[in-house]
Amino acid sequence: MRTVERIEKEDITNLKFSKKEVLQDEMERKRRNFELMRAQALGNLLKNKVSITFETADEKIFQVTTTVWAVGSEYVSLKQNLFIPINAILEVD
């Protein structure tokens, strides 16, 4: 199992992301999309934070605790004009 490193959302701008999909299973991708939509609703309605675990281009695993403001077709928008590609997200809690 790989080590998950905690990261502050402001440090996401220093990371590089791959275009590859990190989840190979279709059901896992559907679950991720459901959890992202749920996180968006919680963020907009209640200002709740979620933990997002994601993989970078160099295959390191990071986790950030943040509020999800919007979910697009390719990116998740966070506060302070920060974005994470959806294809890099492993898990949303």
Secondary structure by P-SEA (a helix, b strand, c coil): cbbbbbbcccccccbbbbcccccccaaaaaaaaaaaaaaaaaaaaccbbbbbbbccccbbbbbbbcccccccccbbbcccbbbbbcccccccc
